[in-house]
Amino acid sequence: MANLATLKLRCDALTSQRASGVARVSYDGKTVDYRSVAEIDRAIEALDREIALAEGRRMVRRVHVMTSKGL
């Protein structure tokens, strides 16, 4: 497992690249090409989970389901 500072740098790099619309991210002399924004989003979520684990906190996610009969 990478250290907390490295995880945060990687997450920051992904977040800024996602905002700019670029699918290529470079950090620590490494370059990663992503196929889609959804793939970048999944990588950010995975890094967020790793950061939370390294900081000793749990990730809490809430899902709200709304339905209607369409009338």
Secondary structure as GFF3:
##gff-version 3
##sequence-region A 1 71
A	DSSP	alpha_helix	4	20	.	.	.	ID=ss1
A	DSSP	beta_strand	24	27	.	.	.	ID=ss2
A	DSSP	beta_strand	30	33	.	.	.	ID=ss3
A	DSSP	alpha_helix	37	55	.	.	.	ID=ss4
###
